Amino acid sequence: QSALTQPASVSGSPGQSVTISCTGTSSDVGGYNLVSWYQQHPDKAPKLLIYEVFKWPSGVSSRFSGSKSGNTASLTISGLQAEDEADYYCSSYTRSNSFVFGGGTRLTVL
Amino acid sequence: EVQLVESGGGLVQPGGSLRLSCAASGFTFSDSALHWVRQASGKGLEWVARIRNKANNYATIYSTSVQGRFSISRDDSKNTAYLQMNSLKADDTALYYCTSCSGTNCYASEFWGQGSLVTVSS
């Protein structure tokens, strides 16, 4: 199972919006509404931000939003804040009943 | 408070074995699936394995990179999951997280442990 494709890095200024893409295939991202997004700060465990493409777990800010079109899912962070600087990973359920992560995207808040 | 606490990591020689444990509390462990996810130093997340609940016959699935070498299991009476790792390779060196969720299928990892470090080296 090949990793989902994410940009290595994105950046934005405080208050701006940024979008991180996650491209897979019809066997994973495109085939199921089971994409999730995680935020990971240095030396910390990942935190679930979005599940089932666009749903929020309890306690997660609505500044984080998810969507999907075809084989590409996206995470948009609006009203960028300094504490949003972190690594972001997408994940999807796959046709083979397994799971796959994206390679990760480093977000820099300028 | 939900907690997942991994243990059992350490230094092991190539070809050796190690068993990780994941002790869960604060949620209905027996109802939920359980995953292992690993992360090599400075690298991204890699999904390793999942075990489902009793209602789903404790079905297991593995990544191709560990299939045939690793085995995931659980003891619901102890609220504990395990990852038995055999024929370890240098590429298996990573921080191993156990993850779960408040639902049944855990298509997303809502809960994460702090990780257990496995180092494979001679």
Interface residues (C-beta under 8 A of the other chain):
Chain A: Q1 A3 L34 S36 Y38 Q40 A45 P46 K47 L48 Y51 E52 P57 D87 Y89 S91 Y93 S96 N97 S98 F99 V100 F101 G102 G103 G104
Chain B: H35 V37 G44 L45 E46 W47 R50 I61 Y62 S63 T64 Y97 Y107 A108 S109 E110 W112 G113 Q114 G115
